[in-house]
Amino acid sequence: MTEADSQVLRTTDEDGGRHDHVRRIPDIISQVKDSYAELRPAERRVADVVLDDVKYAVDASNAALAQRAGVSEPTVTRFCRAIGCDGVRDFKLKLAQSLVVGALYLATKPQPTNSDSGMPFWNAVFGEARRALQEAERQIDPGQLQKAAELIATARQVTVFGLGGSSSALAQETQYRLFRYGITISAQCDPYLMRMTASTLKPGDLVIAISATGRTREVIEAVELAKHYRANAICVTAPDTELTRVCDVRLTVAVPEYPDTLKPTASRYAFLAAIDLLAVATAYRIDGPARETVRRIKYNAQIHRTGKEMEPLGD
């Protein structure tokens, strides 16, 4: 079960302390699908109605649900118990929770229109990538970029925090972009390692925090911990978020997502552009030493392969 299938509840312990606890909410839609083959024929008709229109099933009365399925009301109750619920009320509650978490993923969206390639998603992928880059070019603040490059160029060491799919990959990408200029840098994508690393930082050290939403609690807390030990912090994230409020320098960009849950998020192109800008600005700030480090990498990489002068550095 993913984090999207959970709710965070704040509870008070006996000693009066407040703590975050994650209560796992069963994915009732998956339970219906997994139990389908074991249901009686009449119960399957109820399952068909539920899976066909989850919102209707949440809002409909027991009698209305039974009528649409062509079964009796007791059959609806038996269906609810057959899939592991205490009754209709418990089933409706869990179904409503699943709808809140994943309503966008339940509806079938029309496919994009065909392109010259004959593939309906072609224009959506390339078009959204272009739009994301345009938004990055329009929104990223050059002044903040120069401040970020100065912090990186003068930092004793740099640590990059990123959690989750895209942000973890972007954290690694930031490390790959910057180490080749002679910068001492590491990327941490595990929440415990982020906290542990933040605890070791000192004045003159730097954190780069990457988050597509700016709301990832573990990243925010790790940055706050690093700031407690007087490290500097840069964020690459969405604007006006909790993460931006705890960082010294902010590279922010907002990219509206394409309304198709099957298409990978386009915002990562904007964040990749921000990382490239950050790398190039830092390299020009360091200049001579950065060029020498890149030359050494290129020289030693070429020993192990043959290729053209302008091929990518280090593959």
VEXSE-920418 format. One record per residue (C-alpha): residue number from 1; residue in one letter; chain; x, y, z. Coordinates in nm, 2 decimals. Layout:
# residues N
{i=NUM	aa=A	ch=A	u=X	v=Y	w=Z}
...
***
This chain:
# residues 315
{i=1	aa=M	ch=A	u=0.00	v=0.00	w=0.00}
{i=2	aa=T	ch=A	u=0.13	v=0.34	w=-0.09}
{i=3	aa=E	ch=A	u=0.14	v=0.67	w=0.11}
{i=4	aa=A	ch=A	u=-0.17	v=0.77	w=-0.09}
{i=5	aa=D	ch=A	u=-0.36	v=0.48	w=0.07}
{i=6	aa=S	ch=A	u=-0.30	v=0.61	w=0.42}
{i=7	aa=Q	ch=A	u=-0.43	v=0.89	w=0.65}
{i=8	aa=V	ch=A	u=-0.22	v=1.06	w=0.91}
{i=9	aa=L	ch=A	u=-0.39	v=1.10	w=1.24}
{i=10	aa=R	ch=A	u=-0.26	v=1.32	w=1.52}
{i=11	aa=T	ch=A	u=-0.32	v=1.16	w=1.86}
{i=12	aa=T	ch=A	u=-0.24	v=1.26	w=2.22}
{i=13	aa=D	ch=A	u=-0.06	v=1.01	w=2.43}
{i=14	aa=E	ch=A	u=-0.12	v=0.97	w=2.80}
{i=15	aa=D	ch=A	u=0.18	v=1.19	w=2.88}
{i=16	aa=G	ch=A	u=0.01	v=1.47	w=2.68}
{i=17	aa=G	ch=A	u=0.26	v=1.45	w=2.39}
{i=18	aa=R	ch=A	u=0.13	v=1.48	w=2.03}
{i=19	aa=H	ch=A	u=0.26	v=1.24	w=1.77}
{i=20	aa=D	ch=A	u=0.19	v=1.16	w=1.41}
{i=21	aa=H	ch=A	u=0.05	v=0.81	w=1.36}
{i=22	aa=V	ch=A	u=-0.04	v=0.66	w=1.02}
{i=23	aa=R	ch=A	u=-0.36	v=0.46	w=1.02}
{i=24	aa=R	ch=A	u=-0.38	v=0.23	w=0.73}
{i=25	aa=I	ch=A	u=-0.71	v=0.25	w=0.54}
{i=26	aa=P	ch=A	u=-0.80	v=-0.06	w=0.35}
{i=27	aa=D	ch=A	u=-0.81	v=-0.01	w=-0.03}
{i=28	aa=I	ch=A	u=-1.17	v=-0.13	w=-0.05}
{i=29	aa=I	ch=A	u=-1.18	v=-0.11	w=-0.43}
{i=30	aa=S	ch=A	u=-0.90	v=-0.36	w=-0.46}
{i=31	aa=Q	ch=A	u=-1.08	v=-0.58	w=-0.21}
{i=32	aa=V	ch=A	u=-1.39	v=-0.58	w=-0.42}
{i=33	aa=K	ch=A	u=-1.19	v=-0.67	w=-0.73}
{i=34	aa=D	ch=A	u=-0.98	v=-0.94	w=-0.55}
{i=35	aa=S	ch=A	u=-1.29	v=-1.10	w=-0.39}
{i=36	aa=Y	ch=A	u=-1.50	v=-1.09	w=-0.71}
{i=37	aa=A	ch=A	u=-1.44	v=-1.45	w=-0.82}
{i=38	aa=E	ch=A	u=-1.55	v=-1.58	w=-0.48}
{i=39	aa=L	ch=A	u=-1.88	v=-1.39	w=-0.46}
{i=40	aa=R	ch=A	u=-2.22	v=-1.54	w=-0.53}
{i=41	aa=P	ch=A	u=-2.38	v=-1.43	w=-0.86}
{i=42	aa=A	ch=A	u=-2.62	v=-1.19	w=-0.69}
{i=43	aa=E	ch=A	u=-2.33	v=-1.03	w=-0.49}
{i=44	aa=R	ch=A	u=-2.13	v=-1.00	w=-0.81}
{i=45	aa=R	ch=A	u=-2.41	v=-0.78	w=-0.96}
{i=46	aa=V	ch=A	u=-2.37	v=-0.55	w=-0.66}
{i=47	aa=A	ch=A	u=-1.99	v=-0.55	w=-0.72}
{i=48	aa=D	ch=A	u=-2.05	v=-0.46	w=-1.08}
{i=49	aa=V	ch=A	u=-2.26	v=-0.16	w=-0.98}
{i=50	aa=V	ch=A	u=-1.99	v=-0.04	w=-0.74}
{i=51	aa=L	ch=A	u=-1.70	v=-0.08	w=-0.98}
{i=52	aa=D	ch=A	u=-1.89	v=0.08	w=-1.26}
{i=53	aa=D	ch=A	u=-1.97	v=0.40	w=-1.07}
{i=54	aa=V	ch=A	u=-1.80	v=0.44	w=-0.73}
{i=55	aa=K	ch=A	u=-1.94	v=0.78	w=-0.66}
{i=56	aa=Y	ch=A	u=-2.29	v=0.66	w=-0.71}
{i=57	aa=A	ch=A	u=-2.23	v=0.36	w=-0.48}
{i=58	aa=V	ch=A	u=-2.11	v=0.60	w=-0.21}
{i=59	aa=D	ch=A	u=-2.41	v=0.84	w=-0.24}
{i=60	aa=A	ch=A	u=-2.69	v=0.58	w=-0.31}
{i=61	aa=S	ch=A	u=-2.91	v=0.44	w=-0.04}
{i=62	aa=N	ch=A	u=-2.91	v=0.07	w=0.03}
{i=63	aa=A	ch=A	u=-3.24	v=0.04	w=-0.15}
{i=64	aa=A	ch=A	u=-3.12	v=0.23	w=-0.45}
{i=65	aa=L	ch=A	u=-2.81	v=0.03	w=-0.48}
{i=66	aa=A	ch=A	u=-3.01	v=-0.30	w=-0.45}
{i=67	aa=Q	ch=A	u=-3.25	v=-0.17	w=-0.72}
{i=68	aa=R	ch=A	u=-2.98	v=-0.08	w=-0.97}
{i=69	aa=A	ch=A	u=-2.81	v=-0.42	w=-0.91}
{i=70	aa=G	ch=A	u=-3.14	v=-0.60	w=-0.94}
{i=71	aa=V	ch=A	u=-3.10	v=-0.77	w=-0.60}
{i=72	aa=S	ch=A	u=-3.26	v=-0.75	w=-0.26}
{i=73	aa=E	ch=A	u=-3.14	v=-0.52	w=0.01}
{i=74	aa=P	ch=A	u=-3.01	v=-0.82	w=0.23}
{i=75	aa=T	ch=A	u=-2.80	v=-0.92	w=-0.07}
{i=76	aa=V	ch=A	u=-2.62	v=-0.58	w=-0.05}
{i=77	aa=T	ch=A	u=-2.55	v=-0.64	w=0.31}
{i=78	aa=R	ch=A	u=-2.42	v=-0.99	w=0.24}
{i=79	aa=F	ch=A	u=-2.20	v=-0.85	w=-0.03}
{i=80	aa=C	ch=A	u=-2.05	v=-0.60	w=0.21}
{i=81	aa=R	ch=A	u=-1.97	v=-0.87	w=0.46}
{i=82	aa=A	ch=A	u=-1.84	v=-1.10	w=0.19}
{i=83	aa=I	ch=A	u=-1.56	v=-0.85	w=0.11}
{i=84	aa=G	ch=A	u=-1.46	v=-0.81	w=0.47}
{i=85	aa=C	ch=A	u=-1.67	v=-0.51	w=0.59}
{i=86	aa=D	ch=A	u=-1.89	v=-0.51	w=0.91}
{i=87	aa=G	ch=A	u=-2.19	v=-0.40	w=0.71}
{i=88	aa=V	ch=A	u=-2.32	v=-0.14	w=0.46}
{i=89	aa=R	ch=A	u=-2.22	v=0.16	w=0.67}
{i=90	aa=D	ch=A	u=-1.86	v=0.03	w=0.71}
{i=91	aa=F	ch=A	u=-1.84	v=-0.04	w=0.34}
{i=92	aa=K	ch=A	u=-1.97	v=0.30	w=0.24}
{i=93	aa=L	ch=A	u=-1.72	v=0.47	w=0.48}
{i=94	aa=K	ch=A	u=-1.42	v=0.28	w=0.33}
{i=95	aa=L	ch=A	u=-1.55	v=0.34	w=-0.02}
{i=96	aa=A	ch=A	u=-1.58	v=0.71	w=0.04}
{i=97	aa=Q	ch=A	u=-1.22	v=0.71	w=0.17}
{i=98	aa=S	ch=A	u=-1.10	v=0.53	w=-0.14}
{i=99	aa=L	ch=A	u=-1.29	v=0.78	w=-0.36}
{i=100	aa=V	ch=A	u=-1.12	v=1.08	w=-0.18}
{i=101	aa=V	ch=A	u=-0.78	v=0.93	w=-0.23}
{i=102	aa=G	ch=A	u=-0.81	v=0.81	w=-0.58}
{i=103	aa=A	ch=A	u=-1.11	v=0.96	w=-0.76}
{i=104	aa=L	ch=A	u=-0.89	v=1.09	w=-1.04}
{i=105	aa=Y	ch=A	u=-0.76	v=0.73	w=-1.11}
{i=106	aa=L	ch=A	u=-1.11	v=0.57	w=-1.12}
{i=107	aa=A	ch=A	u=-1.26	v=0.76	w=-1.41}
{i=108	aa=T	ch=A	u=-1.18	v=0.67	w=-1.77}
{i=109	aa=K	ch=A	u=-1.04	v=0.97	w=-1.95}
{i=110	aa=P	ch=A	u=-1.08	v=1.02	w=-2.33}
{i=111	aa=Q	ch=A	u=-0.75	v=0.95	w=-2.51}
{i=112	aa=P	ch=A	u=-0.57	v=1.25	w=-2.66}
{i=113	aa=T	ch=A	u=-0.63	v=1.32	w=-3.03}
{i=114	aa=N	ch=A	u=-0.42	v=1.14	w=-3.29}
{i=115	aa=S	ch=A	u=-0.10	v=1.31	w=-3.41}
{i=116	aa=D	ch=A	u=0.10	v=1.27	w=-3.73}
{i=117	aa=S	ch=A	u=0.28	v=0.98	w=-3.58}
{i=118	aa=G	ch=A	u=-0.05	v=0.79	w=-3.54}
{i=119	aa=M	ch=A	u=0.00	v=0.77	w=-3.16}
{i=120	aa=P	ch=A	u=-0.26	v=0.96	w=-2.96}
{i=121	aa=F	ch=A	u=-0.03	v=1.03	w=-2.67}
{i=122	aa=W	ch=A	u=0.26	v=1.17	w=-2.89}
{i=123	aa=N	ch=A	u=0.15	v=1.53	w=-2.88}
{i=124	aa=A	ch=A	u=0.06	v=1.51	w=-2.51}
{i=125	aa=V	ch=A	u=0.41	v=1.39	w=-2.41}
{i=126	aa=F	ch=A	u=0.61	v=1.63	w=-2.63}
{i=127	aa=G	ch=A	u=0.36	v=1.92	w=-2.59}
{i=128	aa=E	ch=A	u=0.36	v=1.90	w=-2.21}
{i=129	aa=A	ch=A	u=0.74	v=1.87	w=-2.20}
{i=130	aa=R	ch=A	u=0.77	v=2.19	w=-2.41}
{i=131	aa=R	ch=A	u=0.52	v=2.37	w=-2.18}
{i=132	aa=A	ch=A	u=0.71	v=2.26	w=-1.87}
{i=133	aa=L	ch=A	u=1.03	v=2.40	w=-2.00}
{i=134	aa=Q	ch=A	u=0.86	v=2.73	w=-2.10}
{i=135	aa=E	ch=A	u=0.72	v=2.76	w=-1.75}
{i=136	aa=A	ch=A	u=1.06	v=2.70	w=-1.60}
{i=137	aa=E	ch=A	u=1.22	v=2.97	w=-1.82}
{i=138	aa=R	ch=A	u=0.94	v=3.21	w=-1.73}
{i=139	aa=Q	ch=A	u=0.92	v=3.15	w=-1.36}
{i=140	aa=I	ch=A	u=1.27	v=3.08	w=-1.22}
{i=141	aa=D	ch=A	u=1.41	v=3.39	w=-1.06}
{i=142	aa=P	ch=A	u=1.76	v=3.48	w=-1.20}
{i=143	aa=G	ch=A	u=1.85	v=3.66	w=-0.88}
{i=144	aa=Q	ch=A	u=1.77	v=3.35	w=-0.67}
{i=145	aa=L	ch=A	u=1.97	v=3.14	w=-0.92}
{i=146	aa=Q	ch=A	u=2.28	v=3.35	w=-0.87}
{i=147	aa=K	ch=A	u=2.25	v=3.33	w=-0.49}
{i=148	aa=A	ch=A	u=2.21	v=2.96	w=-0.51}
{i=149	aa=A	ch=A	u=2.52	v=2.92	w=-0.73}
{i=150	aa=E	ch=A	u=2.72	v=3.13	w=-0.49}
{i=151	aa=L	ch=A	u=2.62	v=2.91	w=-0.20}
{i=152	aa=I	ch=A	u=2.71	v=2.60	w=-0.38}
{i=153	aa=A	ch=A	u=3.04	v=2.73	w=-0.51}
{i=154	aa=T	ch=A	u=3.15	v=2.83	w=-0.15}
{i=155	aa=A	ch=A	u=3.00	v=2.54	w=0.05}
{i=156	aa=R	ch=A	u=3.23	v=2.31	w=0.24}
{i=157	aa=Q	ch=A	u=3.00	v=2.02	w=0.14}
{i=158	aa=V	ch=A	u=2.66	v=1.99	w=-0.03}
{i=159	aa=T	ch=A	u=2.39	v=1.73	w=0.05}
{i=160	aa=V	ch=A	u=2.09	v=1.69	w=-0.17}
{i=161	aa=F	ch=A	u=1.76	v=1.57	w=-0.02}
{i=162	aa=G	ch=A	u=1.48	v=1.41	w=-0.24}
{i=163	aa=L	ch=A	u=1.21	v=1.16	w=-0.15}
{i=164	aa=G	ch=A	u=0.98	v=0.96	w=-0.38}
{i=165	aa=G	ch=A	u=1.00	v=0.87	w=-0.74}
{i=166	aa=S	ch=A	u=1.08	v=1.19	w=-0.93}
{i=167	aa=S	ch=A	u=1.24	v=1.38	w=-0.65}
{i=168	aa=S	ch=A	u=1.48	v=1.09	w=-0.56}
{i=169	aa=A	ch=A	u=1.59	v=1.07	w=-0.93}
{i=170	aa=L	ch=A	u=1.63	v=1.45	w=-0.94}
{i=171	aa=A	ch=A	u=1.84	v=1.44	w=-0.62}
{i=172	aa=Q	ch=A	u=2.08	v=1.19	w=-0.78}
{i=173	aa=E	ch=A	u=2.08	v=1.40	w=-1.10}
{i=174	aa=T	ch=A	u=2.19	v=1.70	w=-0.90}
{i=175	aa=Q	ch=A	u=2.48	v=1.51	w=-0.75}
{i=176	aa=Y	ch=A	u=2.58	v=1.39	w=-1.10}
{i=177	aa=R	ch=A	u=2.57	v=1.74	w=-1.24}
{i=178	aa=L	ch=A	u=2.77	v=1.91	w=-0.96}
{i=179	aa=F	ch=A	u=3.04	v=1.65	w=-0.86}
{i=180	aa=R	ch=A	u=3.21	v=1.69	w=-1.20}
{i=181	aa=Y	ch=A	u=3.30	v=2.05	w=-1.11}
{i=182	aa=G	ch=A	u=3.50	v=1.94	w=-0.81}
{i=183	aa=I	ch=A	u=3.21	v=2.00	w=-0.56}
{i=184	aa=T	ch=A	u=3.20	v=1.76	w=-0.26}
{i=185	aa=I	ch=A	u=2.84	v=1.65	w=-0.28}
{i=186	aa=S	ch=A	u=2.61	v=1.35	w=-0.19}
{i=187	aa=A	ch=A	u=2.25	v=1.27	w=-0.24}
{i=188	aa=Q	ch=A	u=2.02	v=1.12	w=0.03}
{i=189	aa=C	ch=A	u=1.69	v=0.97	w=-0.07}
{i=190	aa=D	ch=A	u=1.61	v=0.78	w=0.25}
{i=191	aa=P	ch=A	u=1.42	v=0.97	w=0.52}
{i=192	aa=Y	ch=A	u=1.63	v=0.83	w=0.81}
{i=193	aa=L	ch=A	u=1.96	v=0.90	w=0.63}
{i=194	aa=M	ch=A	u=1.83	v=1.25	w=0.55}
{i=195	aa=R	ch=A	u=1.78	v=1.32	w=0.93}
{i=196	aa=M	ch=A	u=2.11	v=1.15	w=1.02}
{i=197	aa=T	ch=A	u=2.30	v=1.35	w=0.75}
{i=198	aa=A	ch=A	u=2.13	v=1.68	w=0.86}
{i=199	aa=S	ch=A	u=2.25	v=1.61	w=1.21}
{i=200	aa=T	ch=A	u=2.62	v=1.61	w=1.10}
{i=201	aa=L	ch=A	u=2.61	v=1.94	w=0.92}
{i=202	aa=K	ch=A	u=2.79	v=2.26	w=1.03}
{i=203	aa=P	ch=A	u=2.80	v=2.62	w=0.93}
{i=204	aa=G	ch=A	u=2.93	v=2.65	w=0.58}
{i=205	aa=D	ch=A	u=2.76	v=2.33	w=0.47}
{i=206	aa=L	ch=A	u=2.47	v=2.33	w=0.23}
{i=207	aa=V	ch=A	u=2.15	v=2.14	w=0.17}
{i=208	aa=I	ch=A	u=1.96	v=2.13	w=-0.16}
{i=209	aa=A	ch=A	u=1.61	v=2.01	w=-0.11}
{i=210	aa=I	ch=A	u=1.40	v=1.89	w=-0.40}
{i=211	aa=S	ch=A	u=1.03	v=1.83	w=-0.38}
{i=212	aa=A	ch=A	u=0.77	v=1.85	w=-0.66}
{i=213	aa=T	ch=A	u=0.50	v=1.95	w=-0.41}
{i=214	aa=G	ch=A	u=0.70	v=2.13	w=-0.14}
{i=215	aa=R	ch=A	u=0.49	v=1.94	w=0.12}
{i=216	aa=T	ch=A	u=0.69	v=1.62	w=0.18}
{i=217	aa=R	ch=A	u=0.71	v=1.62	w=0.56}
{i=218	aa=E	ch=A	u=1.03	v=1.41	w=0.58}
{i=219	aa=V	ch=A	u=1.22	v=1.65	w=0.35}
{i=220	aa=I	ch=A	u=1.09	v=1.96	w=0.53}
{i=221	aa=E	ch=A	u=1.19	v=1.82	w=0.87}
{i=222	aa=A	ch=A	u=1.54	v=1.72	w=0.75}
{i=223	aa=V	ch=A	u=1.59	v=2.08	w=0.62}
{i=224	aa=E	ch=A	u=1.47	v=2.23	w=0.95}
{i=225	aa=L	ch=A	u=1.72	v=2.01	w=1.13}
{i=226	aa=A	ch=A	u=2.00	v=2.12	w=0.90}
{i=227	aa=K	ch=A	u=1.91	v=2.48	w=0.96}
{i=228	aa=H	ch=A	u=1.91	v=2.41	w=1.33}
{i=229	aa=Y	ch=A	u=2.28	v=2.33	w=1.29}
{i=230	aa=R	ch=A	u=2.33	v=2.65	w=1.09}
{i=231	aa=A	ch=A	u=2.37	v=2.49	w=0.74}
{i=232	aa=N	ch=A	u=2.24	v=2.69	w=0.45}
{i=233	aa=A	ch=A	u=1.94	v=2.55	w=0.24}
{i=234	aa=I	ch=A	u=1.83	v=2.58	w=-0.12}
{i=235	aa=C	ch=A	u=1.50	v=2.44	w=-0.25}
{i=236	aa=V	ch=A	u=1.39	v=2.34	w=-0.59}
{i=237	aa=T	ch=A	u=1.02	v=2.31	w=-0.56}
{i=238	aa=A	ch=A	u=0.67	v=2.46	w=-0.62}
{i=239	aa=P	ch=A	u=0.62	v=2.82	w=-0.51}
{i=240	aa=D	ch=A	u=0.46	v=2.93	w=-0.18}
{i=241	aa=T	ch=A	u=0.50	v=2.60	w=0.00}
{i=242	aa=E	ch=A	u=0.62	v=2.50	w=0.35}
{i=243	aa=L	ch=A	u=0.95	v=2.39	w=0.20}
{i=244	aa=T	ch=A	u=1.01	v=2.74	w=0.05}
{i=245	aa=R	ch=A	u=0.95	v=2.90	w=0.39}
{i=246	aa=V	ch=A	u=1.23	v=2.70	w=0.56}
{i=247	aa=C	ch=A	u=1.50	v=2.76	w=0.29}
{i=248	aa=D	ch=A	u=1.73	v=3.05	w=0.23}
{i=249	aa=V	ch=A	u=1.72	v=3.04	w=-0.15}
{i=250	aa=R	ch=A	u=1.43	v=2.93	w=-0.36}
{i=251	aa=L	ch=A	u=1.42	v=2.81	w=-0.72}
{i=252	aa=T	ch=A	u=1.04	v=2.76	w=-0.77}
{i=253	aa=V	ch=A	u=0.83	v=2.66	w=-1.07}
{i=254	aa=A	ch=A	u=0.46	v=2.56	w=-1.10}
{i=255	aa=V	ch=A	u=0.36	v=2.34	w=-1.39}
{i=256	aa=P	ch=A	u=-0.01	v=2.24	w=-1.42}
{i=257	aa=E	ch=A	u=-0.03	v=1.87	w=-1.48}
{i=258	aa=Y	ch=A	u=-0.20	v=1.72	w=-1.79}
{i=259	aa=P	ch=A	u=-0.53	v=1.56	w=-1.68}
{i=260	aa=D	ch=A	u=-0.43	v=1.20	w=-1.77}
{i=261	aa=T	ch=A	u=-0.31	v=0.99	w=-1.49}
{i=262	aa=L	ch=A	u=-0.14	v=0.74	w=-1.73}
{i=263	aa=K	ch=A	u=0.10	v=1.01	w=-1.86}
{i=264	aa=P	ch=A	u=0.42	v=1.06	w=-1.66}
{i=265	aa=T	ch=A	u=0.44	v=1.40	w=-1.48}
{i=266	aa=A	ch=A	u=0.58	v=1.68	w=-1.70}
{i=267	aa=S	ch=A	u=0.69	v=1.89	w=-1.40}
{i=268	aa=R	ch=A	u=1.02	v=1.69	w=-1.38}
{i=269	aa=Y	ch=A	u=1.13	v=1.85	w=-1.71}
{i=270	aa=A	ch=A	u=1.10	v=2.19	w=-1.54}
{i=271	aa=F	ch=A	u=1.30	v=2.07	w=-1.24}
{i=272	aa=L	ch=A	u=1.56	v=1.92	w=-1.46}
{i=273	aa=A	ch=A	u=1.60	v=2.26	w=-1.63}
{i=274	aa=A	ch=A	u=1.63	v=2.42	w=-1.29}
{i=275	aa=I	ch=A	u=1.90	v=2.18	w=-1.20}
{i=276	aa=D	ch=A	u=2.09	v=2.24	w=-1.52}
{i=277	aa=L	ch=A	u=2.07	v=2.61	w=-1.47}
{i=278	aa=L	ch=A	u=2.20	v=2.56	w=-1.12}
{i=279	aa=A	ch=A	u=2.49	v=2.35	w=-1.24}
{i=280	aa=V	ch=A	u=2.59	v=2.58	w=-1.52}
{i=281	aa=A	ch=A	u=2.57	v=2.89	w=-1.30}
{i=282	aa=T	ch=A	u=2.78	v=2.72	w=-1.04}
{i=283	aa=A	ch=A	u=3.04	v=2.61	w=-1.30}
{i=284	aa=Y	ch=A	u=3.08	v=2.96	w=-1.43}
{i=285	aa=R	ch=A	u=3.11	v=3.09	w=-1.07}
{i=286	aa=I	ch=A	u=3.40	v=2.84	w=-1.01}
{i=287	aa=D	ch=A	u=3.53	v=2.87	w=-1.37}
{i=288	aa=G	ch=A	u=3.90	v=2.77	w=-1.39}
{i=289	aa=P	ch=A	u=3.89	v=2.49	w=-1.13}
{i=290	aa=A	ch=A	u=3.57	v=2.35	w=-1.27}
{i=291	aa=R	ch=A	u=3.71	v=2.34	w=-1.62}
{i=292	aa=E	ch=A	u=4.02	v=2.16	w=-1.50}
{i=293	aa=T	ch=A	u=3.81	v=1.90	w=-1.32}
{i=294	aa=V	ch=A	u=3.59	v=1.84	w=-1.62}
{i=295	aa=R	ch=A	u=3.90	v=1.81	w=-1.84}
{i=296	aa=R	ch=A	u=4.04	v=1.54	w=-1.61}
{i=297	aa=I	ch=A	u=3.72	v=1.35	w=-1.61}
{i=298	aa=K	ch=A	u=3.70	v=1.37	w=-1.99}
{i=299	aa=Y	ch=A	u=4.06	v=1.26	w=-2.03}
{i=300	aa=N	ch=A	u=4.03	v=0.96	w=-1.81}
{i=301	aa=A	ch=A	u=3.69	v=0.86	w=-1.95}
{i=302	aa=Q	ch=A	u=3.84	v=0.87	w=-2.31}
{i=303	aa=I	ch=A	u=4.11	v=0.62	w=-2.21}
{i=304	aa=H	ch=A	u=3.85	v=0.35	w=-2.18}
{i=305	aa=R	ch=A	u=3.66	v=0.42	w=-2.50}
{i=306	aa=T	ch=A	u=3.69	v=0.58	w=-2.84}
{i=307	aa=G	ch=A	u=3.45	v=0.85	w=-2.95}
{i=308	aa=K	ch=A	u=3.39	v=1.20	w=-3.06}
{i=309	aa=E	ch=A	u=3.52	v=1.51	w=-2.88}
{i=310	aa=M	ch=A	u=3.17	v=1.65	w=-2.81}
{i=311	aa=E	ch=A	u=3.01	v=1.32	w=-2.68}
{i=312	aa=P	ch=A	u=2.85	v=1.34	w=-2.34}
{i=313	aa=L	ch=A	u=3.10	v=1.36	w=-2.05}
{i=314	aa=G	ch=A	u=3.12	v=1.02	w=-1.88}
{i=315	aa=D	ch=A	u=2.85	v=0.88	w=-2.10}
***
